[in-house]
Amino acid sequence: MENLPEEPVYESLEDEPIEYPDDIMEIPPEPCSTTGQRIAAGVMVTNAVLSLILMMLDGFADDTSSKMVGPYIFDIVLGISIFSGNHKWVKLAIIRVFVGIFIWIALALAQENTALAILQFIYGASLLILMFGNPKKVRLSIGCGMASIIALMWLSAFQLHFSGYSFINNLLLKNTYDLVDAENELLVNESHNYSFGPISSGWQQRKRAAVIKEMPVATNWFVNPKYDAHIAIITEKIDPDYIIDHVEFVKVVIENASNLDGFSVISKKDISTEKVDATILNTTANLDDLMLKYRYGLFSKNNIAVQIICWSSIYSFDNVQDDFSAAIDSFKFDDDFIMYDPNSVDNNF
């Protein structure tokens, strides 16, 4: 019998297991939000929530507030997603911040509100510093420091809303408005034949150069920095051969004021005498996204017209309206004193 070939011997796979590279079965982990990105997301959510709360407290006073509800809700959803670790939304958030910076700074500068433009830049820059890449200690410190400035501004905003007083306003406005101590004595304007004051305590007077720069038509401008409240006196003298029509004078004042956003006349009361025509006017309007209350004392006699314009935010108005009434009450032409009872005028807003 012929010799048959031997059957081949196969090695058991169990004896010699196949070795695979260590990382061949590993799935790359999904990138997670960095610490800086989580902090930025928290700042974004906090800013949006506080903005919505303040708008609700204000009753959505203007159209701009109502239009911002959607973007703020978007910021909340986006921020929560990033804060929870979802890194894929970081690029969208960065684009959102970039666009927001340019739009809001442009709007603030268009309104000549430099302070708001600076705050918008600080807010946006803090988010970008924290969102780009994986910031370490130095960038985290800078970003958090800038965000802290925004936190202080929010604290000031809510303090102003609930108390009518802002510690930041009180700190900054004295330099911003170029104030000097107001003399506690009667202010006499001989060229226009009237007297005014003395102004109540807590008020200061703007330097003449600052008044000319911001309101050239005003002869005096008083400020209460604690409440960011203002009293300005505007005088006009026409040809002695003419007599000012008081009704037309009041009409022109209202027409000029109606150029302000959200302007509304709340009440109007004539308190004229035989020699002097006078009107007390209460209005509201928006200025730089802040709702203001105004009280006008409008006086005319012969060829002279005088406006005493008093205004403050809606939050601080109750704290200074007695000073406003006293200022208007103190005005007189020559010896013709206009005394009015504030209770007889509809001062309710």
PyMOL commands that set and color helices and strands:
alter all, ss='L'
color gray80, all
select helices_A, chain A and resi 35-57+63-67+69-83+87-110+114-131+137-163+167-176+208-214+246-257+317-329+342-344
alter helices_A, ss='H'
color red, helices_A
select strands_A, chain A and resi 179-181+187-189+194-196+204-206+218-224+229-237+261-270+277-287+290-301+304-313+332-333+336-337
alter strands_A, ss='S'
color yellow, strands_A
deselect
rebuild
show_as cartoon
